[in-house]
Amino acid sequence: MPVFALASLIPIATLLAMACLWCPRTWTEWKPRVVLVVILFASGVVAARPFFRGTYVGTGEAYNYSLSLADAVTQARSGVFPALVGQTEFAFNGRIHPLRTGPWYCCAACLIDYATLHRLTFWQLQDALLTLSLVGAAFAAYAALRYLVGATHRVALFGALLYEFSPGVLSTAYAMDLYMTVTTLPLVPLVFGGNFASFSRRTPGVYLVIGASIGLAWLAHPPIALWLSSSTAAIQVAVWATRRPTVRAVAAVVPGLIVCVLLAGYTFASASAMQDVGGLSRPENYSPMFVELRHAFPASILPVSSEARQLGDFQLGYVAWALFFGTAAAALRRGRLAPIVLLVVAGFLLVLALPFPYVTRFLWLHLPPAFPNLTNIWPMQRLYLVATGLVLVAACSVCPDADRRLRALPVAQRLGLVALCAAGLAWNMEQASLFIRRGFLLQHGGQESADLHRPENINLTVTSYALLGLPRHFVNGVMDAGQEFRLLRSGDKSEIANNWSSPNAGRLRSHGVFHAVNLQPVLVPLTPAISIEPNKRYLLTLKFLSPPFKGVLIMEGDHFAREYPLPSAGESRGFGMEPGNDRSLSLWTTDPEGTEIRMTLLGLNDTGVFAGYELREVDPRSFPVELERLLPMTGRVRAGEAAWLETPRRFIPGYKASMDGHPARVGESPEGSVMIETPAGDHEFKLRYPGTPFLLASFWSSLSTGSLIVLSTAGWLASRAVRQFRAGPGWGRAAKPAIPAA
């Protein structure tokens, strides 16, 4: 199981770090540490178990993420790194989300692929990344509570388990496939643990933890990073307001700030290179957000639903609510400022996530527009995770040595509190089991998963056009990149020719009528089936003989699977039954045996005649534009006059093109696609996205900063191990002093 093997590297690395820090020399000294690591690893294994098969887990959003990952990894395997826009069959439209909006997802997959010598499938890489994030969340939570908050081993372990199995954490992985958010799970407790520690210790180490965690969060998922950054800013206002600033304390912040800026720099540089990035700062209509908040209530304060996929399943959870109120009472009674500040920030986020009459709307409308715009219409997907981290750190900080204090209590009270803690953990795990069970229900078979990444089955999805806009020929189903070209006049940019309605109709292979037979309540099979051969392109043209209806056209064969919504599968010029829709579909197969395609209708009310059809074998060399390969995009264009060649790539600044090896002018077509100035005649073209020097510099700066942090940490651990080993036996028995609570 390669995914499990990769996940096991986390406990191995943890034990190596422990060996460097404490240098235990006997099994007696090792035993409690090994037990601790085993428990943390087991919790991560339980939480991430649905991903261990290395197959497709999730819904359409999980598939969408896999396409971006597959595109980036394919580019890296071909020597293109960093991948700055989509350029392969998995993203031939030049997608930029999450490649440019949350680059850690794709870059981390490329690093895992490199480390595993390119032997894992794209699904295994995606599942490995998610598993590492879920397992890492438990270890990061423990480290934050133990070494930043100063909790004892048992309290930190208990808090880590609560975090790992909380609804705010597992809902991101299983409720709606928020896989970019999943990659931030290890960072949240580190950010707030560091913030807590800064109340008592304003040292470079503390601020380095905060800065590195926030910087990496900006690379992983900007919406979460925005709330981590703003929460940190609010907490630090309290930190600096309660303690007199000194030159030494101010200087301690500088390394963390520099690391944060350098790590996050690529995300901001990437966003600045895109069009309409300023839209995040424009006020919008936030009514849909308020509607969704009302729809999610009161489910958000009830137990997780049996299906664990409702908006209300993004929640804080009963245990965290109990900790919130209990910690608030204890902190106020003891006059503990740090946990009070953390809980005030958490309370603010919870008010934003719940539909308090007038208050929630007022707060959202008076926040800077970037907050609601970047958070999107479902704030519960972001805010509960951040609030969970705040509540957990605050709760553990109020009584960091609770296990020791229990020993001083009467037996009855001690047993009662232990039972209460056990009941809370058991409830969290019971709620977590609903999310994990959903993960198992969303598992797909190995062959089915592999088939979804075959070129003839790749559905780019609407999400792949995020921030780019949809072309009029977009189809919510499989699209043929070779047919997405057209020629536009030099003057008014009107269409001269296109590849989807070539004058050369191709060789007719079969024709007839599709009949709907064997009417069933849900699915209606169509006859006859049609056969296609490998290494050939076909055009299936339908003449619909039934009125438009709402349904789905399903096409299946050996290693062939497609679906097209009806009556219209996309935009006005895409495939469908409506006036103006294209009536043709491009068919091909990479199966060396060929395939027989069987079609089924979902939603047809009557049996009888569905559509006439013609299946023609077409020669791509007869198209006005012949696509030869996608990486980089190269081919031949045949233009009867000077024109613009419109490509399938959506336009963002930075593309470079050439005609017959000479630089060619690049522009944006009226539909928002990349177009290349083309002289009359037969020419070879090439289109690539090299990136600007500023963009590349910011990427390598971020990567170098991250690498330097890893190498510096490894070097520090190694030097510490050498010093402690030379110190001789006995040092390992010295207890590590706890960090004083603020």
C-alpha positions in Angstrom: 0.0 0.0 0.0 2.1 3.0 -1.2 -0.2 5.6 0.4 0.1 3.9 3.8 3.9 3.6 3.3 4.2 7.3 2.6 2.1 8.2 5.6 4.4 6.0 7.8 7.2 8.4 7.1 5.6 10.9 9.5 6.0 8.8 12.6 9.4 7.7 11.5 10.5 11.3 11.1 9.0 12.1 14.5 10.9 9.4 16.2 14.1 10.5 14.5 13.5 14.1 15.7 12.9 12.8 19.3 16.1 10.9 19.1 17.9 14.1 18.2 16.2 16.2 20.8 16.3 13.9 23.8 18.7 11.1 22.8 17.0 8.3 24.7 19.3 5.4 25.3 17.2 2.7 26.8 13.8 1.2 26.0 12.4 2.5 29.3 13.1 6.0 28.0 11.9 5.2 24.5 8.7 3.4 25.4 6.4 6.4 26.3 7.6 8.2 23.2 6.9 5.3 21.0 3.5 4.7 22.5 2.7 8.4 21.9 3.8 8.3 18.3 1.8 5.1 17.7 -1.4 6.6 19.1 -1.0 9.8 17.0 -0.3 7.7 13.9 -3.2 5.4 14.6 -5.6 8.4 14.9 -4.3 9.8 11.6 -4.7 6.3 10.0 -8.3 6.0 11.2 -9.1 9.5 9.9 -7.5 9.0 6.5 -8.3 5.3 5.9 -10.6 5.8 3.0 -7.7 7.2 1.0 -5.4 4.2 1.5 -6.6 2.4 -1.6 -5.1 5.0 -3.9 -8.2 5.3 -6.0 -10.8 7.9 -6.8 -12.4 8.9 -3.5 -15.0 11.6 -3.5 -17.4 13.4 -5.8 -16.9 15.5 -8.9 -14.8 18.1 -7.0 -12.3 15.4 -6.0 -12.1 14.4 -9.7 -11.6 18.1 -10.6 -8.7 18.4 -8.2 -7.2 15.2 -9.6 -7.1 16.8 -13.1 -5.1 19.8 -12.0 -2.8 17.5 -10.1 -2.4 15.2 -13.1 -1.7 18.1 -15.4 1.0 19.6 -13.1 2.7 16.2 -12.5 2.6 15.4 -16.3 4.3 18.7 -17.0 6.9 18.1 -14.3 7.6 14.6 -15.7 8.1 16.3 -19.1 10.6 18.8 -17.7 8.2 21.8 -17.3 8.5 23.0 -13.7 7.0 25.0 -12.3 3.8 24.5 -14.2 2.2 27.9 -14.4 -0.9 27.1 -16.5 -2.6 23.9 -17.7 -1.0 22.5 -20.8 -1.8 18.8 -21.1 -4.9 16.8 -22.0 -5.9 17.1 -18.3 -6.2 20.9 -18.6 -5.8 21.9 -22.2 -7.8 25.0 -21.6 -5.0 26.6 -19.7 -6.6 26.3 -16.3 -5.0 28.2 -13.4 -7.1 27.0 -10.4 -5.6 25.7 -8.1 -2.3 25.8 -10.0 -2.0 29.5 -9.4 -4.5 30.2 -6.7 -3.3 27.4 -4.3 -0.1 26.2 -5.8 1.0 24.0 -2.8 -1.6 21.3 -3.9 0.1 20.7 -7.2 3.7 21.4 -6.2 3.4 19.0 -3.3 2.1 16.3 -5.6 5.1 16.9 -7.9 7.5 16.6 -5.0 5.9 13.3 -3.9 6.0 12.1 -7.5 9.7 13.0 -7.7 10.4 11.3 -4.3 8.6 8.1 -5.4 10.5 8.0 -8.8 7.3 8.6 -10.8 5.8 5.2 -9.9 2.5 6.3 -8.4 -0.7 6.9 -10.3 -2.3 10.4 -10.2 -5.0 9.0 -7.8 -2.3 7.6 -5.5 -0.5 10.9 -5.5 -3.7 12.8 -4.6 -4.6 10.3 -1.9 -1.1 10.4 -0.5 -1.1 14.1 -0.3 -4.5 14.1 1.6 -3.3 11.2 3.9 -0.1 13.0 4.8 -2.2 16.1 5.6 -4.6 14.2 7.8 -1.9 12.3 9.6 0.2 15.4 9.9 -2.7 17.2 11.5 -2.6 15.0 14.6 1.2 15.3 15.0 1.1 19.1 14.4 -1.7 19.6 16.9 0.3 17.6 19.5 3.5 19.6 18.8 1.6 22.9 19.1 -0.1 22.0 22.3 3.0 20.4 23.9 5.8 22.7 22.9 4.0 26.0 22.2 1.2 25.9 24.7 3.2 24.0 27.3 0.7 21.2 27.9 1.7 17.9 29.4 2.1 14.8 27.2 -1.4 13.5 28.1 -3.2 16.9 27.8 -1.5 17.5 24.4 -2.3 14.0 23.2 -6.0 14.4 24.3 -6.2 17.8 22.5 -4.6 16.3 19.3 -7.2 13.5 19.2 -10.0 16.0 19.7 -8.7 18.1 16.9 -8.1 15.2 14.5 -11.7 13.9 15.0 -13.5 17.2 15.2 -16.3 18.0 12.7 -14.5 21.2 11.7 -11.5 19.1 10.5 -13.0 15.9 9.0 -15.9 17.8 7.2 -13.3 19.4 5.0 -12.1 16.0 3.8 -15.3 14.1 3.3 -18.4 16.4 3.3 -17.6 18.3 0.1 -14.1 17.3 -1.0 -12.4 20.5 0.2 -9.0 19.1 -0.6 -7.1 22.4 -0.7 -8.5 23.1 2.8 -7.3 19.6 3.9 -3.7 20.6 3.2 -4.0 23.4 5.8 -5.0 21.1 8.6 -1.5 20.7 10.1 -1.0 24.5 10.0 -4.0 25.8 12.0 -2.9 24.5 15.4 0.7 25.7 14.8 -0.5 29.2 14.0 -2.6 29.6 17.1 -0.1 27.7 19.3 2.5 30.2 18.2 0.2 33.1 18.9 -0.5 31.8 22.4 3.2 31.4 23.1 3.9 34.9 22.0 2.0 36.3 25.0 4.8 35.0 27.2 7.8 34.6 24.8 8.3 37.1 22.0 11.2 35.2 20.6 12.4 34.6 17.0 11.5 30.9 17.2 7.9 31.6 18.1 7.4 34.1 15.3 9.2 31.8 12.8 6.6 29.1 13.6 3.8 31.6 13.1 5.3 33.2 9.9 6.2 29.9 8.3 2.8 28.4 9.0 0.8 31.4 7.7 3.1 31.7 4.6 2.6 28.0 3.8 -1.2 28.5 4.3 -1.2 31.2 1.7 0.4 28.7 -0.7 -2.1 26.0 0.3 -5.4 27.8 0.4 -5.8 31.6 0.5 -9.3 31.7 2.1 -8.0 29.8 5.1 -4.8 31.8 5.1 -6.8 35.0 5.1 -8.6 34.1 8.3 -5.4 32.8 9.9 -3.7 36.0 9.1 -6.5 38.3 10.2 -6.9 36.3 13.4 -3.2 36.5 14.1 -3.3 40.2 13.5 -6.0 40.6 16.1 -4.2 38.4 18.6 -0.9 40.3 18.1 -2.6 43.6 18.8 -3.5 42.2 22.2 0.0 40.8 22.7 1.7 44.1 22.0 -0.9 46.2 23.8 -0.3 44.3 27.0 3.5 44.3 27.0 5.8 47.2 26.4 7.5 46.8 23.0 11.3 46.6 23.1 13.9 46.7 20.4 14.7 43.1 21.1 11.0 42.0 20.9 10.4 43.9 17.7 13.5 42.4 16.2 12.2 38.9 17.1 9.3 39.4 14.8 11.4 40.3 11.7 12.6 36.7 10.8 9.0 35.3 11.0 7.7 38.2 8.9 10.4 37.8 6.3 9.7 34.0 6.1 6.0 34.6 5.8 6.4 37.1 3.0 8.9 35.0 1.1 6.8 31.8 1.4 3.5 33.6 0.5 5.1 35.8 -2.2 4.4 33.4 -5.1 0.7 33.3 -4.3 0.4 37.1 -4.4 2.8 37.4 -7.4 0.7 34.8 -9.3 -2.6 36.5 -8.5 -1.2 39.9 -9.6 -0.4 38.4 -13.0 -4.0 37.4 -13.6 -6.8 39.5 -14.9 -9.6 40.9 -12.7 -7.8 40.1 -9.5 -9.0 43.5 -8.3 -12.5 42.0 -8.3 -11.8 40.7 -4.8 -11.8 44.2 -3.5 -15.1 45.2 -5.1 -18.3 45.0 -3.0 -20.7 42.3 -4.3 -24.2 41.1 -3.6 -23.8 39.0 -0.5 -27.4 38.0 -0.2 -26.6 34.4 -1.4 -24.2 34.0 1.6 -26.9 35.0 4.1 -29.3 32.6 2.5 -26.8 29.7 2.8 -26.1 30.6 6.4 -29.9 30.4 7.2 -30.2 27.1 5.3 -27.4 25.5 7.3 -29.1 26.5 10.6 -30.1 24.8 12.9 -28.3 21.7 11.5 -25.0 23.4 12.3 -25.7 23.1 16.1 -27.2 19.6 15.8 -25.3 16.3 15.5 -23.7 15.5 12.2 -26.3 14.1 9.7 -26.3 10.4 8.9 -25.0 11.2 5.4 -22.4 13.7 6.6 -22.6 15.8 3.4 -24.9 18.7 4.4 -23.8 22.3 4.9 -24.9 21.9 8.5 -22.3 19.2 8.9 -19.6 22.0 8.7 -19.8 22.8 12.4 -17.9 23.3 15.6 -19.4 20.2 17.3 -20.7 19.7 20.8 -17.4 19.0 22.4 -15.8 22.1 21.0 -18.8 24.2 22.1 -18.5 22.8 25.6 -14.7 23.6 25.6 -15.5 27.1 24.3 -17.9 28.0 27.1 -16.0 26.0 29.8 -12.7 27.6 28.9 -14.3 31.1 28.8 -15.6 30.7 32.3 -12.4 29.3 33.6 -10.2 32.0 31.9 -12.4 34.8 33.2 -12.4 33.4 36.7 -8.6 33.1 36.7 -8.0 36.3 34.8 -6.0 34.6 32.0 -5.7 37.1 29.2 -4.3 34.9 26.4 -7.1 32.3 26.3 -9.6 35.1 26.6 -8.2 36.8 23.5 -8.2 33.6 21.5 -11.8 32.9 22.5 -12.9 36.4 21.6 -11.5 35.9 18.1 -13.1 32.4 17.9 -16.4 33.9 19.0 -16.2 36.5 16.3 -15.7 33.8 13.7 -18.6 31.8 15.1 -20.9 34.8 14.9 -20.0 35.2 11.2 -20.8 31.5 10.7 -24.2 31.5 12.4 -27.2 33.5 11.3 -27.6 35.9 14.2 -30.4 38.3 13.3 -29.0 41.6 12.1 -25.6 41.0 13.7 -24.1 38.6 11.2 -25.3 40.6 8.2 -23.9 43.8 9.8 -20.5 42.3 10.4 -20.1 40.8 6.9 -21.2 44.0 5.2 -18.7 46.1 7.2 -15.7 43.8 6.6 -13.4 44.6 3.8 -14.9 43.1 0.5 -11.9 40.8 0.2 -13.1 38.8 3.2 -16.6 37.8 1.9 -15.4 37.6 -1.7 -12.5 35.2 -0.9 -14.5 33.3 1.6 -17.3 32.6 -0.9 -21.0 32.0 -0.2 -20.3 29.1 2.3 -18.3 30.7 5.1 -18.9 27.6 7.3 -16.4 25.7 5.2 -13.6 28.1 6.3 -14.6 29.5 9.7 -15.3 26.4 11.7 -11.9 24.9 11.0 -10.2 28.1 12.2 -12.5 28.4 15.2 -11.7 24.8 16.2 -8.0 25.6 16.3 -8.6 28.6 18.4 -10.8 26.9 20.9 -8.5 23.9 21.2 -5.4 26.0 22.0 -7.3 28.2 24.4 -8.8 25.1 26.2 -5.5 23.4 26.7 -3.8 26.6 27.8 -6.2 27.2 30.7 -5.2 23.9 32.3 -2.1 22.6 30.6 -1.4 20.1 33.4 -4.9 18.9 34.0 -3.7 15.3 34.3 -1.5 16.2 37.2 -4.2 18.2 38.9 -6.5 15.2 38.7 -4.3 13.2 41.1 -5.0 15.7 43.8 -8.7 15.4 43.6 -10.9 12.9 45.5 -11.4 9.6 43.8 -15.0 10.2 42.9 -14.3 13.6 41.3 -11.3 12.2 39.5 -13.3 9.3 38.1 -16.1 11.7 37.1 -13.8 14.0 35.2 -12.0 11.2 33.5 -15.3 9.7 32.4 -16.4 13.1 31.2 -13.3 13.5 29.1 -13.6 9.9 27.7 -17.3 10.6 26.8 -16.3 13.8 25.0 -13.6 11.9 23.0 -16.0 9.1 22.3 -18.7 11.5 21.0 -16.1 13.2 18.8 -15.1 9.8 17.4 -18.7 8.7 16.9 -19.4 11.9 14.9 -16.1 11.4 13.0 -17.1 7.9 12.0 -20.0 9.3 10.0 -17.5 11.4 7.9 -15.2 8.4 7.5 -18.0 6.1 6.5 -19.0 8.6 3.8 -15.4 8.4 2.6 -15.7 4.6 2.2 -19.0 5.0 0.4 -17.3 7.4 -2.1 -14.5 5.0 -2.9 -14.3 3.9 -6.6 -12.7 0.8 -8.1 -9.2 0.8 -9.4 -10.2 0.3 -13.1 -12.9 2.9 -12.9 -10.5 5.4 -11.4 -7.9 4.7 -14.1 -10.5 5.0 -16.9 -11.5 8.5 -15.8 -8.0 9.7 -16.6 -7.9 8.2 -20.1 -7.9 11.1 -22.7 -11.2 10.0 -24.2 -12.9 10.3 -20.8 -11.4 13.5 -19.4 -14.1 16.0 -18.5 -12.4 19.4 -17.8 -15.4 20.4 -15.5 -16.7 23.9 -15.0 -14.3 24.5 -12.1 -11.3 24.2 -14.5 -12.5 27.5 -16.0 -12.6 29.3 -12.6 -11.4 32.9 -12.9 -11.2 32.5 -16.7 -14.8 32.5 -17.9 -16.5 30.0 -20.2 -16.2 30.0 -24.0 -19.4 29.7 -25.9 -18.3 26.3 -27.2 -17.8 24.9 -23.6 -19.4 21.5 -23.0 -20.0 20.1 -19.5 -18.6 16.8 -20.6 -15.7 15.5 -22.7 -14.3 18.0 -25.2 -11.8 17.3 -28.0 -8.9 19.8 -27.8 -8.2 19.3 -31.5 -11.7 20.7 -32.3 -11.5 23.8 -30.2 -9.7 26.0 -32.7 -11.0 28.6 -35.1 -9.7 31.3 -37.4 -10.8 34.9 -37.0 -10.6 37.8 -39.4 -7.8 40.3 -38.7 -10.1 43.3 -38.7 -13.4 42.7 -36.9 -12.4 39.3 -35.4 -15.4 37.6 -37.0 -15.2 33.9 -37.6 -13.6 32.6 -40.8 -13.5 28.9 -40.1 -13.5 26.5 -37.2 -12.6 22.9 -36.5 -15.9 21.6 -35.3 -17.7 22.3 -38.6 -15.1 21.5 -41.1 -16.1 21.6 -44.8 -14.6 18.1 -45.2 -17.4 16.0 -43.6 -15.2 12.9 -43.4 -16.0 9.3 -44.4 -19.4 8.0 -43.4 -19.0 4.9 -41.3 -22.6 4.3 -40.2 -25.9 6.0 -39.9 -29.4 5.3 -38.7 -31.8 6.1 -35.9 -31.4 5.7 -32.2 -34.5 4.1 -30.7 -35.4 4.2 -27.0 -36.3 0.7 -25.9 -37.2 -1.1 -22.7 -38.6 1.8 -20.9 -37.6 1.8 -17.2 -38.3 4.2 -14.4 -34.8 5.7 -14.6 -32.7 4.6 -17.5 -33.7 4.1 -21.1 -31.2 2.1 -23.3 -30.7 3.3 -26.9 -30.1 1.0 -29.9 -28.0 0.4 -31.9 -24.6 0.5 -30.3 -21.8 2.0 -32.3 -18.2 0.7 -32.7 -15.0 2.8 -33.0 -11.4 1.8 -33.7 -8.2 3.0 -32.0 -6.1 5.8 -33.4 -9.0 7.2 -35.3 -11.3 10.2 -34.8 -15.0 10.1 -35.3 -17.7 12.7 -35.4 -21.1 11.6 -34.1 -23.8 13.9 -35.4 -27.3 13.7 -34.0 -30.6 14.9 -35.5 -32.9 15.0 -32.6 -36.4 13.7 -33.3 -37.8 14.2 -29.9 -38.5 17.6 -28.3 -35.9 18.9 -25.8 -36.1 17.3 -22.4 -34.2 17.5 -19.1 -32.0 14.4 -18.8 -28.5 12.9 -19.3 -27.0 11.1 -22.3 -24.8 8.4 -21.0 -22.1 6.7 -23.2 -20.3 3.6 -22.0 -17.9 1.1 -23.5 -14.8 -0.8 -22.6 -12.7 1.8 -20.8 -15.0 4.5 -22.2 -17.3 6.6 -20.0 -19.0 9.9 -20.7 -22.1 11.9 -19.7 -23.7 14.9 -21.4 -26.5 16.8 -19.7 -29.6 17.5 -21.8 -31.2 19.6 -23.2 -28.0 21.6 -23.3 -24.6 20.3 -22.1 -22.9 23.6 -21.8 -22.9 27.1 -23.3 -24.9 28.4 -26.3 -22.6 26.8 -28.9 -21.9 23.6 -27.0 -23.5 20.2 -27.5 -27.2 20.0 -26.9 -30.8 19.9 -28.2 -31.5 23.7 -27.9 -31.4 26.1 -30.9 -27.9 27.1 -31.6 -26.4 24.1 -29.9 -23.8 22.0 -31.7 -25.3 18.6 -32.5 -22.0 16.7 -32.9 -19.7 14.9 -30.5 -16.1 13.9 -31.1 -15.4 10.2 -30.3 -12.1 8.3 -30.1 -10.5 5.6 -27.9 -7.0 4.8 -26.7 -8.0 1.1 -26.2 -5.9 -0.9 -28.7 -8.9 -3.3 -29.1 -11.3 -0.5 -30.0 -14.6 -0.3 -28.2 -18.4 -0.6 -28.7 -20.2 2.4 -27.3 -23.6 1.8 -25.7 -25.8 4.7 -25.0 -28.5 5.3 -22.4 -30.8 8.1 -21.6 -31.7 9.3 -18.2 -34.9 11.3 -18.1 -36.7 10.4 -21.3 -40.4 10.0 -20.8 -41.4 7.9 -23.8 -40.0 5.0 -25.8 -39.6 5.4 -29.6 -37.4 7.4 -31.8 -34.8 9.6 -30.1 -32.5 10.9 -32.8 -31.1 10.1 -36.2 -27.4 9.9 -36.4 -24.3 9.8 -38.6 -21.0 8.5 -37.5 -18.1 9.8 -39.7 -14.4 9.1 -39.5 -12.7 12.4 -39.8 -9.1 13.3 -40.6 -7.7 16.0 -38.3 -5.3 16.9 -41.1 -8.3 18.3 -43.0 -9.1 20.8 -40.3 -8.2 24.4 -40.7 -6.0 24.0 -37.6 -4.3 20.7 -37.0 -3.2 20.1 -33.4 0.0 18.0 -33.1 0.6 18.0 -29.4 -0.4 20.0 -26.3 2.9 20.4 -24.4 3.8 22.8 -25.7 0.8 23.5 -27.9 2.1 22.9 -31.5 0.4 22.3 -34.8 -0.3 23.6 -38.3 -2.7 26.3 -39.4 -4.0 26.7 -42.9 -5.3 30.2 -43.5 -6.6 31.5 -46.8 -6.0 35.1 -45.6 -4.2 36.9 -42.8 -6.1 36.0 -39.6 -6.0 35.3 -35.9 -5.7 31.7 -34.7 -8.0 31.3 -31.7 -6.8 28.5 -29.4 -8.6 26.5 -26.6 -6.4 28.2 -24.0 -8.1 30.9 -21.9 -6.2 34.1 -21.9 -4.1 35.5 -19.1 -1.1 37.8 -19.7 2.3 36.0 -20.3 1.7 33.7 -23.3 4.4 33.5 -26.0 3.8 32.2 -29.5 5.7 31.6 -32.7 4.9 31.0 -36.4 7.4 29.0 -38.3 9.9 29.5 -35.5 9.5 33.3 -35.5 7.9 35.3 -32.7 4.2 36.0 -33.3 1.9 38.5 -31.7 -0.5 37.1 -29.0 -3.8 38.6 -28.1 -7.1 38.0 -26.4 -10.0 36.9 -28.6 -13.5 38.4 -28.1 -14.4 35.2 -26.2 -11.5 35.5 -23.9 -9.2 32.9 -25.4 -5.5 33.2 -26.5 -5.2 34.0 -30.2 -2.1 34.2 -32.4 -1.6 36.5 -35.3 -1.3 34.3 -38.4 -0.3 35.3 -41.9 -2.0 33.8 -44.9 -0.8 30.3 -46.0 0.3 27.1 -44.3 2.3 27.6 -41.1 3.6 25.8 -38.0 2.6 27.4 -34.7 3.7 27.0 -31.1 2.2 28.4 -28.0 3.7 28.3 -24.5 3.5 30.0 -21.2 7.0 30.7 -19.9 6.0 33.1 -17.1 7.4 36.5 -16.4 10.8 37.0 -14.6 8.9 38.4 -11.6 6.6 35.4 -11.4 9.4 32.9 -11.7 11.6 34.7 -9.2 8.7 34.7 -6.7 8.2 30.9 -7.2 11.8 30.0 -6.7 12.0 32.4 -3.8 9.1 30.6 -2.1 10.5 27.2 -2.9 14.0 28.1 -1.7 12.6 29.6 1.5 10.6 26.4 2.3 13.7 24.2 1.4 15.9 26.4 3.7 13.5 25.9 6.6 13.5 22.2 6.1 17.3 22.0 5.8 17.9 24.3 8.7 15.6 22.3 10.9 17.3 19.1 9.9 20.7 20.6 10.5 19.7 21.9 13.9 18.4 18.5 14.9 21.5 16.8 13.7 23.8 19.2 15.5 21.8 18.9 18.7 21.9 15.1 18.4 25.7 15.2 18.2 26.0 17.5 21.2 23.7 15.4 23.3 25.4 12.1 22.3 28.7 13.5 23.3 27.2 14.6 26.6 27.0 11.0 27.6 24.3 8.9 29.1 21.8 10.3 31.5 21.0 13.5 29.6 18.0 11.7 28.0 16.4 11.4 31.4 16.3 15.1 31.9 12.8 16.4 31.7 12.1 19.1 29.1 10.8 22.3 30.9 7.3 23.2 30.0 6.6 26.6 28.4 4.9 28.9 31.0 1.3 29.5 30.3 0.2 33.1 29.5 
